[in-house]
Amino acid sequence: MINLTFSVDSVDQLKLEVAEVVSRLFPDAAAPTAAPTAAPTAAPTAAPTAAPTDAPVVPTAAPGSGVKLAELQQALGIWSESGQEAQQALRHLLQDKYRVPALTALAPSQLAAFAADCRALGAKL
């Protein structure tokens, strides 16, 4: 499992940081519309005690399917490291079939079908 931590001041800045990470994993993907900004050099601050209200809700599991987002992320991360073909297949599924920019944008009801599509392409889930 890969855990990433971002220290940002807004959701827009978070989107830019995530887009940069995705562009490093999938260099052939379309570039984001806005240029990423440099990371702030200020000392880290304490984490807020309450979750921000404007944070996107990320599905963790499809109801009744047993498919969990974290498990998909881990398995697909390993699969995408197997080569360019796997990366292109994953990008095609997300962008062309499911019409989402990232795995975390899938609706909970889509996780099981997405996992089945990935298995059909060779992912070990």
C-alpha positions in Angstrom: 0.0 0.0 0.0 1.2 3.5 -0.8 0.2 6.3 1.5 0.8 9.9 0.4 0.5 13.0 2.6 0.0 16.5 1.1 0.2 19.8 3.0 -1.9 22.2 1.1 -4.0 25.2 1.7 -6.9 24.5 -0.7 -8.6 21.7 -2.6 -7.4 23.3 -5.9 -3.8 23.1 -4.7 -4.4 19.4 -3.6 -5.7 18.7 -7.1 -2.5 20.1 -8.6 -0.3 18.0 -6.3 -2.2 14.9 -7.1 -2.1 15.6 -10.8 1.7 15.9 -10.5 1.9 12.5 -8.8 -0.3 10.9 -11.5 1.7 12.5 -14.3 4.8 10.8 -12.8 3.1 7.4 -12.7 1.5 7.8 -16.1 3.8 10.1 -18.2 1.7 9.7 -21.3 -1.5 11.0 -19.7 -2.9 14.4 -20.6 -1.2 17.3 -18.7 -3.3 19.2 -16.2 -4.9 22.4 -17.4 -3.2 24.5 -14.7 0.6 24.5 -14.0 1.5 23.0 -10.6 2.7 25.4 -8.0 5.9 24.9 -5.9 5.4 23.3 -2.6 5.4 25.8 0.3 8.7 25.9 2.2 7.1 27.0 5.5 7.4 24.6 8.5 4.7 22.0 8.8 1.7 22.9 10.9 -0.3 20.6 13.2 -3.0 18.6 11.6 -6.5 20.0 12.1 -8.7 18.2 14.6 -11.8 18.1 12.4 -12.0 17.0 8.8 -12.4 19.9 6.3 -15.9 20.2 5.0 -14.8 20.8 1.4 -12.8 17.5 1.2 -14.0 15.1 -1.5 -15.7 11.9 -0.3 -13.8 8.9 -1.5 -15.6 5.6 -1.7 -14.0 2.9 0.4 -16.0 -0.1 -0.7 -18.9 -1.0 -3.0 -21.9 -1.9 -1.0 -22.2 -5.7 -0.8 -19.4 -6.3 -3.3 -16.5 -6.8 -0.9 -14.3 -4.7 -3.2 -12.4 -2.1 -1.2 -10.8 1.0 -2.7 -7.6 0.5 -0.7 -7.2 -3.0 -2.0 -7.8 -1.9 -5.6 -5.2 0.9 -5.2 -2.6 -1.5 -3.9 -3.2 -4.2 -6.5 -3.4 -1.8 -9.4 -0.3 0.0 -8.2 1.6 -3.3 -8.4 0.0 -4.2 -11.8 0.8 -0.8 -13.3 4.5 -1.2 -12.3 4.6 -4.3 -14.5 4.9 -2.2 -17.6 3.6 0.3 -20.1 0.9 -2.0 -21.4 -0.7 -2.3 -17.9 -0.5 1.5 -17.5 -2.2 2.1 -20.8 -4.9 -0.5 -20.1 -5.6 1.1 -16.7 -5.7 4.6 -18.1 -8.0 3.4 -20.9 -10.5 1.8 -18.4 -10.6 4.9 -16.2 -10.8 7.5 -18.9 -12.6 5.9 -21.8 -14.9 3.3 -20.2 -15.6 4.8 -16.8 -15.1 8.4 -17.8 -13.2 9.3 -14.6 -9.8 10.9 -14.2 -8.7 8.6 -11.3 -9.6 5.5 -9.4 -10.8 7.5 -6.5 -13.4 9.2 -8.7 -15.2 5.9 -9.3 -18.6 5.6 -7.7 -18.8 2.9 -5.0 -21.3 1.0 -7.2 -18.6 0.9 -10.0 -15.8 -0.7 -7.9 -16.8 -4.3 -8.4 -17.3 -3.9 -12.2 -14.0 -2.0 -12.5 -12.2 -4.7 -10.5 -13.7 -7.4 -12.8 -12.5 -5.4 -15.9 -9.0 -5.2 -14.5 -8.9 -8.9 -13.7 -10.0 -9.6 -17.3 -7.0 -7.6 -18.5 -4.5 -9.5 -16.2 -4.5 -7.7 -12.9 -4.1 -9.9 -9.9 -6.9 -8.7 -7.6 
